Each structure stands twice: as C-alpha cells, then as structure tokens.
C-alpha cells in the first residue's frame, strides 16, 4: 500500500470510526486523539520556514542555470514564468467567484470548525497601499521568519537567491550547496513526520467524525471539486496555446498528448511522463534537438497547475473559516503562490502540498489546522495537477518549437 493510499485510508477510517464513536459516547477517546493530531501538525509546521527558504534559493538557482543554456532555454524559462503568473492571477479571481456561486454548506462549515476547535478569525481593516508595500520589505528577515511573516521572508529569500546567481561559480556553488544540504535534511525530517501521517490524520479525522459526523464527507467532496476546478482551468489553457501558439490542429494535439497524459495519470509523475512527452512533441513536428531543451526545464521548474491550485486551497480554507479576505491579502497569497512554485521540484505530493500551501496560508492570515485533513485527499487533486502539467509542457514546447522554426526561417532569408 502506497503512502498516499495509507493516508487516505486513515482519513476514511478515522471519520467512520469517529461517527461510530459519537453514537457510542466515546468522549474520552476524542480527548486523547485531539492532541495527537495537533502534535503531528506542529511537527510538520516546524519544518516550513527552513524548507521553503532553502527550496526557493535552490529553485531559483536551477532556473537561472536553465536560462543560461542559450536563447531557446531563456525563452522557455520566460514563457514558463509568464504562464505561472497568468494562472495564479486567474485563480485569484476564479476561486472566490466559484465559492460565491456554490458556497460550502454553512452547517458543514460550522460542524467542521467545531470539530477542529476553530473559530472565525478576526480580519482587520485592509491596509492602504503604502502600508502594504512597507510591510512587504523586511527590516529584519530573522524576525520575519520567527513571526511567520511569509511574504517579507520570501521577498528576502528571492532577492538573496537572485544575488547569488550573480556571484562567481565557486561562491555560488558553496551557497547553493549549503541550502541544498538544508533542503535534504528538512525533507528527511518531513519524511519521518509523513511516515506517521496515517496516525496523525486518523486522530484528526476521528475527532472530526465524532463532532461533525457525515458533514465532513460532503465538505471534503466540495473542496476537491473547487480546488480541481482551478487546476482544470490551468490545464485548459494548454489547448489554445498549442493551437494558436504552436500552429497545430486541436485533433492532432489531442492525439499526440494522450499517451503522456495516460502515463501521468497512472504514475502521478511528470518526470516519468518525459519520454512520452518527447514522442508527442515529435508527432507534432517539433525536432528532438528542439524539444530536448524546454521539456527537461519544464519537468524541473514548471508546474503550471500548482500556483493556481495551491492558492485555491488557501482561499478555500479562508471560505471554510468564514473569513472575508481583502484584495491585498489575496494579492499577497497570489505572489507567494507564484514564487514558491519554483521550489516544488520533484517532491512527493503530500510534501509539496504542505510546503507550498502553508506559506500561502500564512501570508494571507489563514489558519493551518484544516490542512491536516486536506492533505489526506490530495491524491485526487494531484491527478489533475500532474495531467494538467504534462499537457501544458507539451503545448508550451510545441509553441516554442514553432517560434524556433520561424526564427531559423528568418535567418535563412
């Protein structure tokens, strides 16, 4: 049984046994399970700041190295980054609109909040533009990290990473080597914590089942649909990009990308889909020597669905808690979502979910407690993430291939 399956099974078992326990009056069991679940959440949270900073620094270094690989590599990186910001902006408007049209049932939200011991957070007045901009620049990055002020911390880490790329190779390698080691150490701790995730998720789900009953099941299904919708929109952008940017027929693109989508669906891995993506690009007329540049870069740094879906998770939790987020709070979350995507390279689904969504939630002032339950159902949205990423990788490579071909024709003239 895979880790993902074990966690999902623990969630379902916890809710079911919790519902049974509520009917049998197992109140003592709930008082024991609740601190166990909270301790597991705290163990995950303690790794977030060092892991996010190290992933961001090493991710930007990889992006800069990729951009140095010639004009095609540079154009690939620019296209990928532009698409990431585009889908993030779309999600910032789409998800609140969807939640307004189809909100989470109030009874389910109230029951889940009671089960998690959460009350509606107080949301202060939105700061003015000057105050918001002033709060973004950290006067003390260490204090920003200690206070979970993620947007200032990420701004500092981003600037530090960009400055690192300007150093000579020896100094750059020493710095990136240090943060790469920190990254590996933090991931090792996260793997330890995730190894006992079934216990933590079971404890949280048991308490929810005891206090919320069957309302939890409907709420989780509603969450999956809303968050997946953000991924579907990012996925759908691949088709006009292939047709308009790549100059191929929609039917040909559907046929060429289908094998890569099948591999992505079965493996939930963009890397495992790389050979099938390469063959699909060849069928669309992109030479191997051209596709061989953007595709590996895409697999390494490009997750087009991630910022949209990660932001959607934070927005959903805010809706769940009854928070009325200001435009500046949503903007802060969108910025963090777009930037931290560069640090989500080759991480397991549960790890990338937590390391990506937690800083977004902290930047927006959104509670973290619900993430312990939502990570258990990440397997289903993760299918949308992977297939959407693979589809966009092929579409973007096709568009870049056409641009490269047009450039060679102009040079020939």
PyMOL commands that set and color helices and strands:
alter all, ss='L'
color gray80, all
select helices_A, chain A and resi 3-24+27-45+48-67+71-101+106-116+129-136+141-146+150-165+169-195+197-212+215-245+250-267+274-283+288-301+304-320+327-343+349-364+371-412
alter helices_A, ss='H'
color red, helices_A
deselect
rebuild
show_as cartoon
